[in-house]
Amino acid sequence: MTNESLKLDPLKDSELHDKINRETARIAWSELERHFAHGVVVYVSEDLDLVEVALRVAHDDKASVSRWMSEGKLAKVSDLQAQTWQAADAQLWASVVSPFVLVQPEKKQLH
């Protein structure tokens, strides 16, 4: 597989996918607040796969990122989100794609 083919389909980068998947973890919002203060925490909608988003960000997939942003599924964490997560002592899924920390609320289970 050539580097050119990876640029066309970042999801075929299985080595990076596995690395991101291993490094994705639950974390308390309180541990992310200093990153939020630096403006590098990015909200990922529960509708999206966090590992896929991280992989596409890592590969600078501007088309996917722009589409998700225009759909409101990817954005810098707002002050309101930060306050809500702080008040709830929220646990989030997080994945680091330097310089960003991608965060996603846990999916709500239907009972």
KENU-250452 format. One line per field, with one value per residue: residue number from 1; residue in one letter; x, y, z of N, C-alpha, C in turn. Coordinates in pm, 1 decimal. Layout:
N
n c(NUM:...)
res c(a:...)
neast c(X:...)
nnorth c(Y:...)
nup c(Z:...)
caeast c(X:...)
canorth c(Y:...)
caup c(Z:...)
ceast c(X:...)
cnorth c(Y:...)
cup c(Z:...)
//
This chain:
111
n c(1:2:3:4:5:6:7:8:9:10:11:12:13:14:15:16:17:18:19:20:21:22:23:24:25:26:27:28:29:30:31:32:33:34:35:36:37:38:39:40:41:42:43:44:45:46:47:48:49:50:51:52:53:54:55:56:57:58:59:60:61:62:63:64:65:66:67:68:69:70:71:72:73:74:75:76:77:78:79:80:81:82:83:84:85:86:87:88:89:90:91:92:93:94:95:96:97:98:99:100:101:102:103:104:105:106:107:108:109:110:111)
res c(m:t:n:e:s:l:k:l:d:p:l:k:d:s:e:l:h:d:k:i:n:r:e:t:a:r:i:a:w:s:e:l:e:r:h:f:a:h:g:v:v:v:y:v:s:e:d:l:d:l:v:e:v:a:l:r:v:a:h:d:d:k:a:s:v:s:r:w:m:s:e:g:k:l:a:k:v:s:d:l:q:a:q:t:w:q:a:a:d:a:q:l:w:a:s:v:v:s:p:f:v:l:v:q:p:e:k:k:q:l:h)
neast c(85.7:62.2:172.9:16.3:-227.6:-316.0:-369.4:-596.0:-782.6:-805.5:-899.9:-794.8:-553.3:-441.8:-254.1:-223.8:-491.1:-521.7:-341.3:-458.9:-700.9:-614.2:-520.6:-736.0:-953.3:-1160.5:-1212.1:-1211.4:-1386.6:-1272.3:-1000.9:-944.3:-977.2:-763.8:-664.2:-884.4:-882.9:-671.9:-780.3:-791.4:-959.3:-1188.0:-1518.5:-1685.8:-1957.2:-2197.8:-2300.8:-2098.3:-1810.3:-1560.5:-1291.9:-1268.7:-1304.2:-1077.5:-877.4:-924.2:-877.9:-608.1:-503.4:-550.8:-794.6:-962.8:-1211.4:-1396.5:-1379.3:-1462.4:-1725.6:-1840.3:-1812.1:-1978.5:-2219.2:-2248.8:-2142.8:-1886.7:-1678.8:-1510.4:-1506.6:-1767.3:-1817.2:-2050.4:-2087.2:-1857.3:-1906.2:-2136.9:-2041.2:-1852.3:-2012.5:-2154.3:-1959.0:-1855.6:-1774.8:-1585.5:-1520.3:-1199.9:-957.1:-635.0:-512.4:-261.6:-238.8:-475.3:-738.9:-973.3:-1304.5:-1579.5:-1904.6:-2031.1:-2223.5:-2571.1:-2758.2:-3039.5:-3319.4)
nnorth c(-117.6:214.1:542.4:726.1:594.6:574.1:837.9:870.8:700.9:713.5:532.7:290.1:274.7:70.2:30.4:282.5:314.7:105.0:193.4:438.0:338.0:180.3:383.7:537.5:639.3:642.3:937.7:1172.6:1482.4:1684.2:1634.5:1723.7:1992.2:2180.7:2151.4:2232.1:2501.2:2584.2:2574.8:2345.4:2128.2:1921.1:1863.1:1564.2:1435.1:1200.9:1054.5:986.6:778.2:773.0:685.0:665.7:936.5:1047.6:921.2:1025.8:1297.6:1283.5:1217.4:1447.5:1486.2:1692.1:1720.5:1543.2:1639.4:1907.2:1864.8:1736.5:1942.6:2140.0:2012.8:2024.7:1824.7:1811.3:2015.1:2285.1:2252.9:2405.0:2680.3:2636.9:2357.2:2273.5:2374.9:2229.6:1964.5:1983.8:2037.8:1801.4:1623.4:1473.8:1179.4:1118.4:990.8:995.7:1093.1:1152.2:1355.8:1506.1:1853.8:1828.3:1730.0:1501.2:1464.6:1273.0:1240.2:972.3:726.8:727.1:475.7:299.0:196.2)
nup c(0.0:-88.3:16.2:-111.2:-154.3:107.7:163.6:13.4:134.2:451.1:637.6:580.3:699.9:896.8:1098.5:1228.1:1301.0:1487.2:1683.9:1765.3:1860.4:2078.4:2243.7:2306.3:2557.8:2857.2:3041.8:3308.4:3296.1:3448.2:3430.3:3182.9:3171.6:3172.9:2916.1:2773.4:2845.6:2692.7:2447.1:2285.0:2293.8:2140.3:2052.8:1970.4:1807.7:1936.8:1734.7:1567.6:1502.4:1728.7:1699.0:1420.6:1352.5:1478.8:1330.4:1075.7:1126.1:1195.3:948.5:814.9:676.5:519.8:388.8:517.6:782.8:751.0:660.3:885.1:1069.6:957.2:987.6:1256.5:1409.1:1490.4:1671.9:1842.5:2194.4:2365.7:2598.4:2745.2:2717.8:2855.1:3113.6:3178.6:3173.1:3374.3:3599.8:3611.9:3669.2:3457.3:3269.2:2987.0:2658.5:2519.3:2278.1:2169.6:1921.4:1834.8:1786.8:1923.8:2152.2:2122.2:2221.4:2341.2:2453.8:2656.5:2494.3:2521.0:2669.5:2559.2:2736.4)
caeast c(0.0:144.1:126.8:-88.2:-355.2:-358.6:-428.9:-729.5:-871.0:-733.8:-948.2:-715.3:-429.9:-476.3:-156.9:-262.5:-622.2:-500.1:-275.4:-560.3:-797.4:-550.4:-496.3:-863.6:-991.6:-1251.3:-1139.8:-1298.5:-1376.2:-1181.4:-863.8:-931.5:-1004.2:-648.7:-656.9:-993.8:-836.3:-580.0:-857.5:-758.7:-1052.6:-1285.0:-1636.2:-1724.0:-2094.3:-2221.4:-2337.7:-1976.4:-1715.9:-1449.0:-1165.7:-1268.8:-1280.3:-936.5:-797.7:-938.9:-807.6:-464.6:-468.4:-587.2:-904.8:-1036.5:-1349.5:-1478.1:-1380.4:-1547.8:-1864.8:-1884.6:-1824.4:-2097.6:-2334.5:-2250.6:-2100.6:-1747.4:-1658.8:-1442.1:-1598.4:-1818.0:-1817.4:-2167.8:-2056.6:-1756.8:-1973.1:-2228.0:-1960.4:-1790.9:-2117.0:-2195.8:-1839.9:-1873.4:-1672.4:-1592.4:-1421.1:-1104.1:-851.1:-543.5:-451.5:-189.3:-245.2:-613.1:-795.3:-1109.8:-1384.6:-1714.3:-1982.9:-2069.4:-2353.4:-2679.3:-2818.9:-3185.5:-3366.1)
canorth c(0.0:334.6:657.1:792.4:528.2:610.0:971.7:859.5:635.6:702.8:421.1:172.5:281.6:-15.3:48.8:402.1:285.4:24.0:278.9:530.1:258.3:144.7:503.1:602.2:596.6:727.1:1031.7:1270.7:1616.8:1764.9:1613.2:1786.0:2135.9:2263.3:2146.5:2318.7:2639.1:2612.7:2576.5:2231.9:2017.2:1919.7:1778.0:1472.2:1389.2:1059.5:991.2:950.9:685.6:855.6:637.8:706.7:1081.0:1069.4:875.6:1122.9:1419.9:1253.8:1217.7:1578.6:1466.6:1818.1:1706.1:1484.3:1730.6:2021.4:1818.7:1715.8:2073.9:2208.0:1940.6:2042.7:1699.4:1828.9:2157.1:2310.9:2243.8:2537.0:2709.6:2572.2:2214.2:2258.6:2397.0:2117.0:1846.9:2005.9:2024.2:1660.9:1540.7:1382.5:1092.1:1127.6:916.9:1091.9:1045.8:1262.5:1370.1:1629.5:1912.5:1825.5:1622.0:1478.2:1408.3:1231.2:1191.1:832.5:708.8:694.0:345.0:296.8:85.8)
caup c(0.0:-98.6:94.2:-188.4:-130.1:242.9:157.9:-44.0:230.0:578.2:717.8:547.9:778.3:1010.6:1207.3:1302.3:1358.5:1607.9:1783.2:1817.1:1936.3:2206.0:2324.9:2336.2:2692.6:2934.4:3127.9:3374.4:3239.6:3530.9:3382.9:3050.8:3179.4:3133.3:2769.7:2729.8:2863.3:2581.5:2323.3:2198.2:2314.8:2030.7:2072.8:1863.4:1829.2:1966.3:1607.7:1495.2:1563.4:1776.4:1640.8:1280.2:1348.2:1512.1:1216.3:966.3:1167.6:1186.0:806.0:761.3:582.5:528.7:341.3:624.4:897.5:715.0:656.1:1022.5:1133.8:905.3:1041.9:1402.2:1472.0:1530.4:1702.7:1969.7:2308.1:2404.1:2742.4:2803.7:2731.4:2961.0:3242.5:3201.2:3205.0:3505.1:3701.3:3618.1:3689.4:3344.8:3212.3:2841.2:2581.6:2465.4:2190.4:2140.9:1788.9:1864.1:1920.4:1971.4:2232.5:2076.8:2331.1:2304.8:2567.4:2643.7:2429.2:2613.8:2644.3:2563.4:2821.9)
ceast c(90.1:89.0:13.2:-224.0:-406.2:-422.3:-571.3:-827.1:-798.3:-779.3:-872.9:-581.9:-450.9:-379.0:-193.6:-398.9:-605.4:-436.6:-377.6:-659.2:-740.9:-538.9:-623.5:-912.8:-1095.0:-1167.3:-1240.3:-1276.8:-1275.0:-1036.1:-838.5:-943.3:-885.1:-630.2:-766.8:-951.0:-741.9:-650.1:-834.0:-851.7:-1165.7:-1394.4:-1660.4:-1863.3:-2099.2:-2260.1:-2216.3:-1893.9:-1590.6:-1316.1:-1157.5:-1240.5:-1133.6:-846.2:-804.8:-872.4:-657.0:-416.5:-507.3:-692.4:-998.8:-1182.7:-1439.3:-1490.8:-1471.9:-1694.8:-1918.4:-1902.0:-1951.4:-2225.6:-2345.9:-2207.0:-1956.3:-1724.4:-1574.0:-1545.7:-1637.7:-1806.9:-1933.9:-2144.8:-1960.4:-1820.7:-2064.9:-2150.0:-1893.3:-1894.0:-2158.5:-2080.4:-1836.5:-1748.9:-1692.7:-1493.7:-1328.4:-999.1:-765.0:-491.0:-385.5:-205.7:-382.8:-640.5:-941.0:-1186.9:-1525.0:-1786.5:-2014.1:-2206.7:-2456.3:-2741.3:-2971.1:-3228.3:-3504.2)
cnorth c(123.7:443.5:728.3:727.3:556.3:747.5:964.9:796.7:614.5:584.5:291.8:170.1:202.3:1.6:170.1:381.5:208.2:106.2:373.2:454.2:221.0:264.5:581.6:548.7:691.3:814.0:1129.5:1408.0:1700.5:1749.7:1678.3:1937.5:2222.0:2263.3:2234.3:2464.8:2680.7:2607.7:2459.1:2111.8:2030.2:1817.7:1693.6:1418.6:1239.5:982.9:939.5:850.2:765.3:813.8:677.2:855.9:1110.8:1030.8:975.4:1256.8:1399.3:1257.7:1347.6:1567.4:1586.5:1804.5:1650.5:1579.4:1849.5:1982.1:1802.7:1849.2:2144.7:2141.7:1956.2:1918.6:1704.1:1978.2:2169.9:2306.4:2385.2:2555.5:2639.4:2421.5:2191.3:2274.8:2280.7:1993.4:1861.8:1982.7:1878.3:1568.0:1431.0:1301.0:1096.2:1029.0:1021.0:1022.5:1166.7:1250.1:1506.8:1731.0:1901.8:1708.1:1611.6:1412.6:1377.6:1185.1:1043.2:824.0:667.3:562.1:358.4:176.0:43.8)
cup c(0.0:-8.9:22.8:-161.9:11.0:244.6:104.9:54.2:361.9:662.2:687.8:622.9:907.5:1127.1:1292.7:1369.4:1489.7:1719.5:1847.6:1905.4:2073.8:2299.4:2356.4:2470.3:2752.2:3027.4:3188.0:3310.9:3317.5:3486.5:3247.2:3055.1:3138.1:2981.4:2709.0:2737.7:2751.3:2445.7:2230.5:2216.5:2213.0:2060.1:1948.6:1898.4:1857.9:1840.2:1531.0:1573.3:1599.9:1712.9:1493.5:1267.6:1376.8:1395.5:1101.8:1000.2:1153.2:1040.7:737.1:650.2:592.7:486.9:451.6:742.2:868.9:714.8:798.2:1095.6:1086.3:956.0:1193.9:1478.2:1521.3:1551.8:1828.2:2081.4:2350.1:2554.9:2810.9:2820.3:2847.5:3098.8:3278.3:3243.3:3341.0:3615.8:3720.3:3652.7:3582.8:3312.7:3060.8:2780.6:2519.8:2380.6:2154.6:1998.5:1794.0:1752.6:1985.2:2064.6:2188.5:2190.4:2282.5:2429.7:2545.9:2581.1:2532.7:2573.1:2654.7:2645.2:2781.0)
//
